[in-house]
Amino acid sequence: MTDVRGSRPAIASTQMTLAEKRCQMLLKHTQAVTQAITQTKLDGARQEAADSRNAARRGQLAVAASASGGLASQVQPGAGGMR
């Protein structure tokens, strides 16, 4: 019968080394996934901000065009001014 008691520390050490390597691999993978998710969210937020700025500009232009159109309709040609 083989005495395994003497090899237990070596087996335990090997298992700990393997567990540490797995842990490091999982940590790297988790960091990569987290970074990718964060980058995707940042890209989405940047696009949303750009879309909002563009919508605000279009709204400002529409208000300005509407206001200038309203003023133009108040002026009577040949009457020398506003109604």
All heavy atoms as a GROMACS GRO file, in nm:
protein
  597
    1MET      N    1   0.084  -0.117   0.000
    1MET     CA    2   0.000   0.000   0.000
    1MET      C    3   0.089   0.124   0.000
    1MET      O    4   0.186   0.131   0.074
    1MET     CB    5  -0.088  -0.002   0.124
    1MET     CG    6  -0.188   0.105   0.124
    1MET     SD    7  -0.315   0.054   0.241
    1MET     CE    8  -0.368   0.206   0.296
    2THR      N    9   0.054   0.220  -0.083
    2THR     CA   10   0.132   0.341  -0.097
    2THR      C   11   0.089   0.442   0.009
    2THR      O   12  -0.030   0.464   0.030
    2THR     CB   13   0.111   0.402  -0.237
    2THR    OG1   14   0.139   0.302  -0.333
    2THR    CG2   15   0.199   0.520  -0.258
    3ASP      N   16   0.185   0.504   0.071
    3ASP     CA   17   0.156   0.606   0.172
    3ASP      C   18   0.138   0.741   0.100
    3ASP      O   19   0.233   0.796   0.048
    3ASP     CB   20   0.270   0.613   0.273
    3ASP     CG   21   0.240   0.707   0.387
    3ASP    OD1   22   0.122   0.748   0.402
    3ASP    OD2   23   0.333   0.741   0.461
    4VAL      N   24   0.014   0.794   0.097
    4VAL     CA   25  -0.016   0.920   0.028
    4VAL      C   26  -0.001   1.040   0.120
    4VAL      O   27  -0.006   1.153   0.074
    4VAL     CB   28  -0.158   0.918  -0.033
    4VAL    CG1   29  -0.166   0.818  -0.145
    4VAL    CG2   30  -0.263   0.897   0.070
    5ARG      N   31   0.019   1.013   0.248
    5ARG     CA   32   0.030   1.125   0.341
    5ARG      C   33   0.148   1.215   0.308
    5ARG      O   34   0.140   1.336   0.323
    5ARG     CB   35   0.042   1.074   0.485
    5ARG     CG   36  -0.092   1.025   0.538
    5ARG     CD   37  -0.079   0.980   0.679
    5ARG     NE   38  -0.024   0.843   0.672
    5ARG     CZ   39   0.018   0.773   0.774
    5ARG    NH1   40   0.014   0.825   0.894
    5ARG    NH2   41   0.062   0.652   0.760
    6GLY      N   42   0.255   1.157   0.261
    6GLY     CA   43   0.373   1.236   0.228
    6GLY      C   44   0.353   1.322   0.103
    6GLY      O   45   0.419   1.425   0.087
    7SER      N   46   0.264   1.284   0.015
    7SER     CA   47   0.242   1.359  -0.109
    7SER      C   48   0.129   1.462  -0.097
    7SER      O   49   0.109   1.541  -0.188
    7SER     CB   50   0.213   1.263  -0.224
    7SER     OG   51   0.096   1.190  -0.199
    8ARG      N   52   0.061   1.464   0.013
    8ARG     CA   53  -0.051   1.559   0.030
    8ARG      C   54  -0.007   1.704   0.018
    8ARG      O   55  -0.075   1.782  -0.049
    8ARG     CB   56  -0.122   1.534   0.163
    8ARG     CG   57  -0.208   1.410   0.158
    8ARG     CD   58  -0.284   1.393   0.287
    8ARG     NE   59  -0.362   1.270   0.281
    8ARG     CZ   60  -0.414   1.211   0.384
    8ARG    NH1   61  -0.397   1.261   0.506
    8ARG    NH2   62  -0.482   1.101   0.371
    9PRO      N   63   0.104   1.746   0.078
    9PRO     CA   64   0.145   1.886   0.061
    9PRO      C   65   0.172   1.920  -0.085
    9PRO      O   66   0.137   2.030  -0.132
    9PRO     CB   67   0.270   1.898   0.145
    9PRO     CG   68   0.257   1.792   0.248
    9PRO     CD   69   0.186   1.680   0.179
   10ALA      N   70   0.232   1.829  -0.160
   10ALA     CA   71   0.261   1.854  -0.302
   10ALA      C   72   0.131   1.865  -0.381
   10ALA      O   73   0.116   1.953  -0.468
   10ALA     CB   74   0.349   1.744  -0.358
   11ILE      N   75   0.035   1.779  -0.352
   11ILE     CA   76  -0.095   1.783  -0.420
   11ILE      C   77  -0.166   1.914  -0.387
   11ILE      O   78  -0.221   1.981  -0.475
   11ILE     CB   79  -0.180   1.660  -0.383
   11ILE    CG1   80  -0.116   1.533  -0.439
   11ILE    CG2   81  -0.323   1.676  -0.433
   11ILE    CD1   82  -0.180   1.405  -0.388
   12ALA      N   83  -0.164   1.950  -0.261
   12ALA     CA   84  -0.229   2.074  -0.218
   12ALA      C   85  -0.164   2.194  -0.285
   12ALA      O   86  -0.232   2.287  -0.330
   12ALA     CB   87  -0.224   2.086  -0.066
   13SER      N   88  -0.032   2.193  -0.294
   13SER     CA   89   0.039   2.304  -0.358
   13SER      C   90   0.002   2.314  -0.505
   13SER      O   91  -0.021   2.424  -0.558
   13SER     CB   92   0.190   2.284  -0.342
   13SER     OG   93   0.259   2.385  -0.411
   14THR      N   94  -0.006   2.202  -0.573
   14THR     CA   95  -0.044   2.200  -0.714
   14THR      C   96  -0.185   2.252  -0.733
   14THR      O   97  -0.212   2.334  -0.822
   14THR     CB   98  -0.033   2.057  -0.771
   14THR    OG1   99   0.102   2.011  -0.755
   14THR    CG2  100  -0.073   2.052  -0.917
   15GLN      N  101  -0.276   2.209  -0.647
   15GLN     CA  102  -0.414   2.256  -0.656
   15GLN      C  103  -0.423   2.406  -0.630
   15GLN      O  104  -0.499   2.477  -0.696
   15GLN     CB  105  -0.503   2.179  -0.559
   15GLN     CG  106  -0.525   2.035  -0.603
   15GLN     CD  107  -0.607   1.956  -0.502
   15GLN    OE1  108  -0.622   1.995  -0.387
   15GLN    NE2  109  -0.661   1.842  -0.546
   16MET      N  110  -0.346   2.455  -0.534
   16MET     CA  111  -0.345   2.599  -0.505
   16MET      C  112  -0.290   2.678  -0.624
   16MET      O  113  -0.343   2.784  -0.659
   16MET     CB  114  -0.264   2.630  -0.379
   16MET     CG  115  -0.329   2.580  -0.252
   16MET     SD  116  -0.489   2.658  -0.220
   16MET     CE  117  -0.438   2.825  -0.189
   17THR      N  118  -0.186   2.627  -0.686
   17THR     CA  119  -0.128   2.693  -0.803
   17THR      C  120  -0.229   2.699  -0.917
   17THR      O  121  -0.247   2.803  -0.981
   17THR     CB  122   0.000   2.621  -0.849
   17THR    OG1  123   0.094   2.622  -0.741
   17THR    CG2  124   0.061   2.687  -0.970
   18LEU      N  125  -0.297   2.588  -0.942
   18LEU     CA  126  -0.400   2.584  -1.047
   18LEU      C  127  -0.515   2.680  -1.015
   18LEU      O  128  -0.565   2.751  -1.102
   18LEU     CB  129  -0.451   2.442  -1.067
   18LEU     CG  130  -0.353   2.343  -1.129
   18LEU    CD1  131  -0.414   2.202  -1.127
   18LEU    CD2  132  -0.319   2.384  -1.270
   19ALA      N  133  -0.557   2.681  -0.890
   19ALA     CA  134  -0.666   2.770  -0.849
   19ALA      C  135  -0.625   2.916  -0.866
   19ALA      O  136  -0.705   2.999  -0.911
   19ALA     CB  137  -0.704   2.742  -0.704
   20GLU      N  138  -0.501   2.948  -0.833
   20GLU     CA  139  -0.452   3.086  -0.849
   20GLU      C  140  -0.450   3.125  -0.996
   20GLU      O  141  -0.491   3.236  -1.032
   20GLU     CB  142  -0.312   3.098  -0.790
   20GLU     CG  143  -0.257   3.240  -0.794
   20GLU     CD  144  -0.119   3.250  -0.733
   20GLU    OE1  145  -0.060   3.149  -0.694
   20GLU    OE2  146  -0.070   3.364  -0.726
   21LYS      N  147  -0.405   3.035  -1.083
   21LYS     CA  148  -0.403   3.064  -1.227
   21LYS      C  149  -0.544   3.085  -1.281
   21LYS      O  150  -0.568   3.175  -1.361
   21LYS     CB  151  -0.332   2.952  -1.303
   21LYS     CG  152  -0.183   2.952  -1.282
   21LYS     CD  153  -0.115   2.840  -1.359
   21LYS     CE  154   0.035   2.842  -1.333
   21LYS     NZ  155   0.106   2.736  -1.405
   22ARG      N  156  -0.636   3.000  -1.238
   22ARG     CA  157  -0.776   3.016  -1.280
   22ARG      C  158  -0.832   3.149  -1.233
   22ARG      O  159  -0.903   3.218  -1.306
   22ARG     CB  160  -0.862   2.901  -1.225
   22ARG     CG  161  -0.843   2.772  -1.298
   22ARG     CD  162  -0.944   2.667  -1.250
   22ARG     NE  163  -0.903   2.535  -1.292
   22ARG     CZ  164  -0.884   2.432  -1.211
   22ARG    NH1  165  -0.904   2.444  -1.082
   22ARG    NH2  166  -0.848   2.315  -1.259
   23CYS      N  167  -0.802   3.182  -1.110
   23CYS     CA  168  -0.849   3.309  -1.053
   23CYS      C  169  -0.795   3.427  -1.133
   23CYS      O  170  -0.869   3.521  -1.164
   23CYS     CB  171  -0.809   3.317  -0.906
   23CYS     SG  172  -0.872   3.464  -0.823
   24GLN      N  173  -0.668   3.426  -1.166
   24GLN     CA  174  -0.608   3.533  -1.245
   24GLN      C  175  -0.671   3.543  -1.384
   24GLN      O  176  -0.699   3.653  -1.432
   24GLN     CB  177  -0.457   3.511  -1.258
   24GLN     CG  178  -0.381   3.535  -1.129
   24GLN     CD  179  -0.233   3.496  -1.140
   24GLN    OE1  180  -0.189   3.443  -1.240
   24GLN    NE2  181  -0.158   3.523  -1.034
   25MET      N  182  -0.696   3.427  -1.445
   25MET     CA  183  -0.759   3.426  -1.576
   25MET      C  184  -0.901   3.484  -1.569
   25MET      O  185  -0.940   3.567  -1.652
   25MET     CB  186  -0.764   3.282  -1.629
   25MET     CG  187  -0.816   3.272  -1.771
   25MET     SD  188  -0.819   3.103  -1.832
   25MET     CE  189  -0.944   3.029  -1.728
   26LEU      N  190  -0.976   3.443  -1.467
   26LEU     CA  191  -1.111   3.496  -1.451
   26LEU      C  192  -1.110   3.646  -1.422
   26LEU      O  193  -1.196   3.720  -1.473
   26LEU     CB  194  -1.184   3.421  -1.339
   26LEU     CG  195  -1.226   3.278  -1.372
   26LEU    CD1  196  -1.278   3.209  -1.246
   26LEU    CD2  197  -1.331   3.277  -1.481
   27LEU      N  198  -1.016   3.691  -1.345
   27LEU     CA  199  -1.005   3.833  -1.314
   27LEU      C  200  -0.976   3.912  -1.441
   27LEU      O  201  -1.038   4.016  -1.466
   27LEU     CB  202  -0.896   3.856  -1.209
   27LEU     CG  203  -0.874   4.001  -1.165
   27LEU    CD1  204  -1.001   4.059  -1.105
   27LEU    CD2  205  -0.761   4.008  -1.065
   28LYS      N  206  -0.882   3.865  -1.523
   28LYS     CA  207  -0.852   3.933  -1.648
   28LYS      C  208  -0.974   3.936  -1.739
   28LYS      O  209  -1.003   4.039  -1.802
   28LYS     CB  210  -0.735   3.864  -1.720
   28LYS     CG  211  -0.601   3.891  -1.657
   28LYS     CD  212  -0.491   3.819  -1.733
   28LYS     CE  213  -0.357   3.839  -1.665
   28LYS     NZ  214  -0.248   3.768  -1.735
   29HIS      N  215  -1.044   3.826  -1.747
   29HIS     CA  216  -1.164   3.819  -1.830
   29HIS      C  217  -1.271   3.916  -1.779
   29HIS      O  218  -1.332   3.989  -1.857
   29HIS     CB  219  -1.219   3.676  -1.833
   29HIS     CG  220  -1.345   3.662  -1.912
   29HIS    ND1  221  -1.348   3.669  -2.048
   29HIS    CD2  222  -1.473   3.642  -1.872
   29HIS    CE1  223  -1.473   3.656  -2.090
   29HIS    NE2  224  -1.550   3.638  -1.984
   30THR      N  225  -1.290   3.917  -1.649
   30THR     CA  226  -1.389   4.008  -1.588
   30THR      C  227  -1.353   4.153  -1.615
   30THR      O  228  -1.439   4.234  -1.648
   30THR     CB  229  -1.399   3.982  -1.436
   30THR    OG1  230  -1.437   3.846  -1.417
   30THR    CG2  231  -1.500   4.072  -1.371
   31GLN      N  232  -1.225   4.187  -1.603
   31GLN     CA  233  -1.181   4.323  -1.629
   31GLN      C  234  -1.204   4.362  -1.775
   31GLN      O  235  -1.249   4.472  -1.805
   31GLN     CB  236  -1.034   4.340  -1.593
   31GLN     CG  237  -1.008   4.338  -1.444
   31GLN     CD  238  -0.860   4.331  -1.409
   31GLN    OE1  239  -0.777   4.288  -1.488
   31GLN    NE2  240  -0.828   4.374  -1.288
   32ALA      N  241  -1.177   4.269  -1.867
   32ALA     CA  242  -1.197   4.296  -2.009
   32ALA      C  243  -1.345   4.317  -2.040
   32ALA      O  244  -1.382   4.410  -2.114
   32ALA     CB  245  -1.140   4.182  -2.093
   33VAL      N  246  -1.429   4.233  -1.983
   33VAL     CA  247  -1.574   4.246  -2.007
   33VAL      C  248  -1.625   4.376  -1.946
   33VAL      O  249  -1.702   4.449  -2.009
   33VAL     CB  250  -1.649   4.124  -1.949
   33VAL    CG1  251  -1.799   4.148  -1.948
   33VAL    CG2  252  -1.616   3.998  -2.027
   34THR      N  253  -1.581   4.408  -1.826
   34THR     CA  254  -1.623   4.532  -1.761
   34THR      C  255  -1.580   4.653  -1.843
   34THR      O  256  -1.658   4.747  -1.862
   34THR     CB  257  -1.564   4.541  -1.619
   34THR    OG1  258  -1.609   4.428  -1.544
   34THR    CG2  259  -1.605   4.668  -1.549
   35GLN      N  260  -1.458   4.650  -1.893
   35GLN     CA  261  -1.409   4.761  -1.975
   35GLN      C  262  -1.491   4.774  -2.103
   35GLN      O  263  -1.526   4.885  -2.143
   35GLN     CB  264  -1.262   4.741  -2.008
   35GLN     CG  265  -1.200   4.857  -2.082
   35GLN     CD  266  -1.051   4.837  -2.106
   35GLN    OE1  267  -0.996   4.732  -2.077
   35GLN    NE2  268  -0.987   4.938  -2.158
   36ALA      N  269  -1.523   4.663  -2.166
   36ALA     CA  270  -1.602   4.666  -2.289
   36ALA      C  271  -1.742   4.721  -2.262
   36ALA      O  272  -1.793   4.802  -2.340
   36ALA     CB  273  -1.611   4.526  -2.350
   37ILE      N  274  -1.803   4.679  -2.153
   37ILE     CA  275  -1.936   4.728  -2.118
   37ILE      C  276  -1.931   4.877  -2.089
   37ILE      O  277  -2.015   4.954  -2.136
   37ILE     CB  278  -1.994   4.649  -1.999
   37ILE    CG1  279  -2.027   4.507  -2.041
   37ILE    CG2  280  -2.118   4.720  -1.942
   37ILE    CD1  281  -2.063   4.415  -1.925
   38THR      N  282  -1.831   4.918  -2.013
   38THR     CA  283  -1.816   5.060  -1.980
   38THR      C  284  -1.797   5.143  -2.106
   38THR      O  285  -1.859   5.249  -2.122
   38THR     CB  286  -1.697   5.079  -1.884
   38THR    OG1  287  -1.723   5.004  -1.765
   38THR    CG2  288  -1.678   5.225  -1.848
   39GLN      N  289  -1.713   5.095  -2.197
   39GLN     CA  290  -1.688   5.168  -2.322
   39GLN      C  291  -1.815   5.177  -2.405
   39GLN      O  292  -1.845   5.282  -2.462
   39GLN     CB  293  -1.577   5.100  -2.402
   39GLN     CG  294  -1.532   5.181  -2.521
   39GLN     CD  295  -1.476   5.316  -2.482
   39GLN    OE1  296  -1.394   5.328  -2.392
   39GLN    NE2  297  -1.521   5.420  -2.549
   40THR      N  298  -1.892   5.070  -2.409
   40THR     CA  299  -2.018   5.070  -2.484
   40THR      C  300  -2.115   5.172  -2.424
   40THR      O  301  -2.181   5.247  -2.498
   40THR     CB  302  -2.081   4.930  -2.483
   40THR    OG1  303  -1.989   4.839  -2.544
   40THR    CG2  304  -2.213   4.926  -2.557
   41LYS      N  305  -2.122   5.175  -2.292
   41LYS     CA  306  -2.211   5.272  -2.226
   41LYS      C  307  -2.164   5.415  -2.252
   41LYS      O  308  -2.247   5.504  -2.276
   41LYS     CB  309  -2.217   5.244  -2.076
   41LYS     CG  310  -2.300   5.123  -2.041
   41LYS     CD  311  -2.308   5.104  -1.891
   41LYS     CE  312  -2.393   4.985  -1.853
   41LYS     NZ  313  -2.403   4.968  -1.708
   42LEU      N  314  -2.034   5.438  -2.247
   42LEU     CA  315  -1.981   5.571  -2.274
   42LEU      C  316  -2.010   5.613  -2.418
   42LEU      O  317  -2.049   5.727  -2.443
   42LEU     CB  318  -1.830   5.576  -2.247
   42LEU     CG  319  -1.788   5.577  -2.101
   42LEU    CD1  320  -1.636   5.564  -2.090
   42LEU    CD2  321  -1.834   5.704  -2.032
   43ASP      N  322  -1.991   5.522  -2.510
   43ASP     CA  323  -2.019   5.552  -2.650
   43ASP      C  324  -2.166   5.585  -2.669
   43ASP      O  325  -2.201   5.680  -2.740
   43ASP     CB  326  -1.980   5.435  -2.740
   43ASP     CG  327  -1.830   5.414  -2.748
   43ASP    OD1  328  -1.753   5.505  -2.710
   43ASP    OD2  329  -1.788   5.304  -2.793
   44GLY      N  330  -2.253   5.509  -2.604
   44GLY     CA  331  -2.396   5.536  -2.612
   44GLY      C  332  -2.433   5.671  -2.551
   44GLY      O  333  -2.514   5.745  -2.606
   45ALA      N  334  -2.371   5.704  -2.440
   45ALA     CA  335  -2.399   5.832  -2.375
   45ALA      C  336  -2.349   5.948  -2.461
   45ALA      O  337  -2.417   6.051  -2.471
   45ALA     CB  338  -2.332   5.837  -2.237
   46ARG      N  339  -2.234   5.931  -2.523
   46ARG     CA  340  -2.182   6.036  -2.613
   46ARG      C  341  -2.277   6.058  -2.730
   46ARG      O  342  -2.305   6.171  -2.770
   46ARG     CB  343  -2.043   5.999  -2.664
   46ARG     CG  344  -1.935   6.016  -2.562
   46ARG     CD  345  -1.797   5.990  -2.624
   46ARG     NE  346  -1.697   5.980  -2.520
   46ARG     CZ  347  -1.639   5.868  -2.481
   46ARG    NH1  348  -1.667   5.753  -2.541
   46ARG    NH2  349  -1.551   5.868  -2.384
   47GLN      N  350  -2.325   5.947  -2.788
   47GLN     CA  351  -2.417   5.959  -2.901
   47GLN      C  352  -2.548   6.024  -2.858
   47GLN      O  353  -2.602   6.108  -2.928
   47GLN     CB  354  -2.444   5.820  -2.961
   47GLN     CG  355  -2.529   5.825  -3.086
   47GLN     CD  356  -2.465   5.905  -3.197
   47GLN    OE1  357  -2.348   5.886  -3.229
   47GLN    NE2  358  -2.539   5.996  -3.256
   48GLU      N  359  -2.596   5.987  -2.741
   48GLU     CA  360  -2.720   6.047  -2.690
   48GLU      C  361  -2.703   6.197  -2.667
   48GLU      O  362  -2.792   6.276  -2.700
   48GLU     CB  363  -2.760   5.977  -2.559
   48GLU     CG  364  -2.896   6.014  -2.510
   48GLU     CD  365  -2.936   5.934  -2.387
   48GLU    OE1  366  -2.897   5.816  -2.376
   48GLU    OE2  367  -3.008   5.990  -2.303
   49ALA      N  368  -2.589   6.237  -2.613
   49ALA     CA  369  -2.562   6.379  -2.591
   49ALA      C  370  -2.554   6.454  -2.724
   49ALA      O  371  -2.609   6.564  -2.738
   49ALA     CB  372  -2.433   6.397  -2.512
   50ALA      N  373  -2.488   6.394  -2.822
   50ALA     CA  374  -2.480   6.458  -2.955
   50ALA      C  375  -2.618   6.470  -3.018
   50ALA      O  376  -2.652   6.574  -3.076
   50ALA     CB  377  -2.386   6.377  -3.045
   51ASP      N  378  -2.698   6.366  -3.006
   51ASP     CA  379  -2.835   6.370  -3.060
   51ASP      C  380  -2.917   6.480  -2.992
   51ASP      O  381  -2.994   6.551  -3.057
   51ASP     CB  382  -2.904   6.235  -3.044
   51ASP     CG  383  -2.844   6.126  -3.132
   51ASP    OD1  384  -2.766   6.159  -3.224
   51ASP    OD2  385  -2.873   6.007  -3.106
   52SER      N  386  -2.900   6.493  -2.861
   52SER     CA  387  -2.974   6.595  -2.786
   52SER      C  388  -2.931   6.735  -2.829
   52SER      O  389  -3.015   6.825  -2.844
   52SER     CB  390  -2.951   6.578  -2.636
   52SER     OG  391  -3.007   6.458  -2.592
   53ARG      N  392  -2.800   6.755  -2.846
   53ARG     CA  393  -2.751   6.886  -2.892
   53ARG      C  394  -2.808   6.919  -3.030
   53ARG      O  395  -2.852   7.032  -3.054
   53ARG     CB  396  -2.598   6.887  -2.899
   53ARG     CG  397  -2.531   6.906  -2.764
   53ARG     CD  398  -2.381   6.935  -2.781
   53ARG     NE  399  -2.310   6.828  -2.850
   53ARG     CZ  400  -2.258   6.721  -2.790
   53ARG    NH1  401  -2.269   6.708  -2.660
   53ARG    NH2  402  -2.195   6.629  -2.860
   54ASN      N  403  -2.808   6.820  -3.119
   54ASN     CA  404  -2.862   6.844  -3.254
   54ASN      C  405  -3.011   6.875  -3.250
   54ASN      O  406  -3.057   6.963  -3.321
   54ASN     CB  407  -2.834   6.722  -3.343
   54ASN     CG  408  -2.687   6.708  -3.375
   54ASN    OD1  409  -2.612   6.805  -3.374
   54ASN    ND2  410  -2.644   6.586  -3.404
   55ALA      N  411  -3.085   6.805  -3.166
   55ALA     CA  412  -3.228   6.832  -3.153
   55ALA      C  413  -3.252   6.972  -3.096
   55ALA      O  414  -3.342   7.043  -3.141
   55ALA     CB  415  -3.294   6.726  -3.064
   56ALA      N  416  -3.169   7.013  -3.000
   56ALA     CA  417  -3.183   7.147  -2.943
   56ALA      C  418  -3.155   7.254  -3.048
   56ALA      O  419  -3.227   7.354  -3.056
   56ALA     CB  420  -3.089   7.163  -2.824
   57ARG      N  421  -3.053   7.231  -3.130
   57ARG     CA  422  -3.023   7.328  -3.237
   57ARG      C  423  -3.138   7.337  -3.336
   57ARG      O  424  -3.175   7.447  -3.379
   57ARG     CB  425  -2.895   7.286  -3.310
   57ARG     CG  426  -2.770   7.312  -3.231
   57ARG     CD  427  -2.645   7.283  -3.314
   57ARG     NE  428  -2.530   7.276  -3.226
   57ARG     CZ  429  -2.449   7.172  -3.214
   57ARG    NH1  430  -2.467   7.065  -3.288
   57ARG    NH2  431  -2.348   7.175  -3.130
   58ARG      N  432  -3.191   7.222  -3.374
   58ARG     CA  433  -3.305   7.224  -3.466
   58ARG      C  434  -3.424   7.298  -3.404
   58ARG      O  435  -3.493   7.374  -3.472
   58ARG     CB  436  -3.345   7.081  -3.506
   58ARG     CG  437  -3.249   7.015  -3.602
   58ARG     CD  438  -3.305   6.886  -3.659
   58ARG     NE  439  -3.341   6.787  -3.558
   58ARG     CZ  440  -3.258   6.698  -3.505
   58ARG    NH1  441  -3.132   6.694  -3.543
   58ARG    NH2  442  -3.299   6.613  -3.414
   59GLY      N  443  -3.446   7.276  -3.276
   59GLY     CA  444  -3.554   7.346  -3.208
   59GLY      C  445  -3.532   7.496  -3.204
   59GLY      O  446  -3.625   7.575  -3.227
   60GLN      N  447  -3.408   7.538  -3.177
   60GLN     CA  448  -3.376   7.681  -3.174
   60GLN      C  449  -3.397   7.743  -3.312
   60GLN      O  450  -3.450   7.853  -3.325
   60GLN     CB  451  -3.233   7.703  -3.127
   60GLN     CG  452  -3.213   7.674  -2.980
   60GLN     CD  453  -3.066   7.677  -2.940
   60GLN    OE1  454  -2.978   7.664  -3.024
   60GLN    NE2  455  -3.041   7.692  -2.811
   61LEU      N  456  -3.355   7.671  -3.416
   61LEU     CA  457  -3.374   7.722  -3.552
   61LEU      C  458  -3.522   7.732  -3.586
   61LEU      O  459  -3.566   7.828  -3.650
   61LEU     CB  460  -3.302   7.632  -3.653
   61LEU     CG  461  -3.150   7.639  -3.652
   61LEU    CD1  462  -3.092   7.534  -3.745
   61LEU    CD2  463  -3.103   7.778  -3.693
   62ALA      N  464  -3.600   7.635  -3.544
   62ALA     CA  465  -3.744   7.639  -3.570
   62ALA      C  466  -3.810   7.756  -3.499
   62ALA      O  467  -3.894   7.826  -3.557
   62ALA     CB  468  -3.808   7.507  -3.528
   63VAL      N  469  -3.770   7.781  -3.375
   63VAL     CA  470  -3.825   7.894  -3.300
   63VAL      C  471  -3.785   8.025  -3.366
   63VAL      O  472  -3.867   8.116  -3.384
   63VAL     CB  473  -3.779   7.890  -3.152
   63VAL    CG1  474  -3.810   8.019  -3.080
   63VAL    CG2  475  -3.845   7.772  -3.081
   64ALA      N  476  -3.658   8.036  -3.406
   64ALA     CA  477  -3.611   8.158  -3.471
   64ALA      C  478  -3.683   8.180  -3.603
   64ALA      O  479  -3.724   8.293  -3.635
   64ALA     CB  480  -3.459   8.151  -3.492
   65ALA      N  481  -3.701   8.075  -3.681
   65ALA     CA  482  -3.771   8.087  -3.809
   65ALA      C  483  -3.916   8.125  -3.787
   65ALA      O  484  -3.971   8.210  -3.858
   65ALA     CB  485  -3.760   7.956  -3.887
   66SER      N  486  -3.978   8.068  -3.688
   66SER     CA  487  -4.117   8.099  -3.658
   66SER      C  488  -4.131   8.243  -3.612
   66SER      O  489  -4.223   8.313  -3.652
   66SER     CB  490  -4.168   8.003  -3.551
   66SER     OG  491  -4.302   8.031  -3.519
   67ALA      N  492  -4.039   8.286  -3.528
   67ALA     CA  493  -4.044   8.424  -3.476
   67ALA      C  494  -4.021   8.524  -3.589
   67ALA      O  495  -4.091   8.625  -3.598
   67ALA     CB  496  -3.940   8.443  -3.367
   68SER      N  497  -3.924   8.496  -3.676
   68SER     CA  498  -3.899   8.590  -3.785
   68SER      C  499  -4.014   8.589  -3.885
   68SER      O  500  -4.048   8.692  -3.942
   68SER     CB  501  -3.766   8.558  -3.855
   68SER     OG  502  -3.773   8.434  -3.920
   69GLY      N  503  -4.078   8.476  -3.904
   69GLY     CA  504  -4.195   8.468  -3.992
   69GLY      C  505  -4.311   8.546  -3.933
   69GLY      O  506  -4.385   8.612  -4.006
   70GLY      N  507  -4.326   8.541  -3.803
   70GLY     CA  508  -4.433   8.616  -3.736
   70GLY      C  509  -4.411   8.766  -3.746
   70GLY      O  510  -4.506   8.842  -3.767
   71LEU      N  511  -4.288   8.808  -3.734
   71LEU     CA  512  -4.257   8.951  -3.747
   71LEU      C  513  -4.280   8.998  -3.889
   71LEU      O  514  -4.332   9.107  -3.912
   71LEU     CB  515  -4.112   8.979  -3.706
   71LEU     CG  516  -4.081   8.969  -3.557
   71LEU    CD1  517  -3.932   8.987  -3.532
   71LEU    CD2  518  -4.159   9.075  -3.480
   72ALA      N  519  -4.243   8.916  -3.985
   72ALA     CA  520  -4.260   8.953  -4.126
   72ALA      C  521  -4.407   8.969  -4.159
   72ALA      O  522  -4.444   9.054  -4.239
   72ALA     CB  523  -4.195   8.849  -4.216
   73SER      N  524  -4.494   8.890  -4.099
   73SER     CA  525  -4.637   8.901  -4.130
   73SER      C  526  -4.698   9.025  -4.066
   73SER      O  527  -4.806   9.068  -4.108
   73SER     CB  528  -4.710   8.776  -4.083
   73SER     OG  529  -4.714   8.770  -3.941
   74GLN      N  530  -4.631   9.084  -3.970
   74GLN     CA  531  -4.682   9.205  -3.905
   74GLN      C  532  -4.652   9.331  -3.986
   74GLN      O  533  -4.713   9.434  -3.965
   74GLN     CB  534  -4.620   9.220  -3.765
   74GLN     CG  535  -4.659   9.111  -3.669
   74GLN     CD  536  -4.807   9.115  -3.636
   74GLN    OE1  537  -4.865   9.221  -3.620
   74GLN    NE2  538  -4.869   8.999  -3.628
   75VAL      N  539  -4.555   9.322  -4.076
   75VAL     CA  540  -4.516   9.438  -4.155
   75VAL      C  541  -4.604   9.444  -4.280
   75VAL      O  542  -4.615   9.347  -4.353
   75VAL     CB  543  -4.366   9.427  -4.195
   75VAL    CG1  544  -4.326   9.542  -4.285
   75VAL    CG2  545  -4.281   9.420  -4.071
   76GLN      N  546  -4.667   9.562  -4.304
   76GLN     CA  547  -4.748   9.578  -4.423
   76GLN      C  548  -4.665   9.651  -4.528
   76GLN      O  549  -4.618   9.762  -4.502
   76GLN     CB  550  -4.872   9.663  -4.394
   76GLN     CG  551  -4.971   9.596  -4.306
   76GLN     CD  552  -5.092   9.686  -4.284
   76GLN    OE1  553  -5.092   9.804  -4.319
   76GLN    NE2  554  -5.196   9.629  -4.224
   77PRO      N  555  -4.649   9.592  -4.640
   77PRO     CA  556  -4.574   9.660  -4.745
   77PRO      C  557  -4.645   9.788  -4.785
   77PRO      O  558  -4.766   9.792  -4.802
   77PRO     CB  559  -4.573   9.562  -4.860
   77PRO     CG  560  -4.616   9.430  -4.802
   77PRO     CD  561  -4.692   9.462  -4.678
   78GLY      N  562  -4.571   9.896  -4.796
   78GLY     CA  563  -4.626  10.023  -4.841
   78GLY      C  564  -4.699  10.101  -4.733
   78GLY      O  565  -4.738  10.214  -4.756
   79ALA      N  566  -4.719  10.047  -4.616
   79ALA     CA  567  -4.792  10.119  -4.511
   79ALA      C  568  -4.695  10.190  -4.419
   79ALA      O  569  -4.738  10.258  -4.327
   79ALA     CB  570  -4.879  10.024  -4.432
   80GLY      N  571  -4.568  10.171  -4.440
   80GLY     CA  572  -4.471  10.242  -4.361
   80GLY      C  573  -4.448  10.185  -4.222
   80GLY      O  574  -4.408  10.255  -4.133
   81GLY      N  575  -4.474  10.062  -4.200
   81GLY     CA  576  -4.444  10.007  -4.069
   81GLY      C  577  -4.530   9.888  -4.035
   81GLY      O  578  -4.586   9.822  -4.121
   82MET      N  579  -4.548   9.871  -3.905
   82MET     CA  580  -4.622   9.755  -3.855
   82MET      C  581  -4.768   9.788  -3.842
   82MET      O  582  -4.808   9.903  -3.827
   82MET     CB  583  -4.562   9.712  -3.721
   82MET     CG  584  -4.418   9.668  -3.729
   82MET     SD  585  -4.356   9.617  -3.571
   82MET     CE  586  -4.404   9.448  -3.572
   83ARG      N  587  -4.852   9.686  -3.845
   83ARG     CA  588  -4.996   9.705  -3.827
   83ARG      C  589  -5.026   9.739  -3.684
   83ARG      O  590  -4.975   9.698  -3.590
   83ARG     CB  591  -5.074   9.578  -3.859
   83ARG     CG  592  -5.062   9.531  -3.997
   83ARG     CD  593  -5.162   9.423  -4.017
   83ARG     NE  594  -5.084   9.302  -4.049
   83ARG     CZ  595  -5.137   9.189  -4.081
   83ARG    NH1  596  -5.265   9.172  -4.080
   83ARG    NH2  597  -5.065   9.088  -4.113
   0.00000   0.00000   0.00000
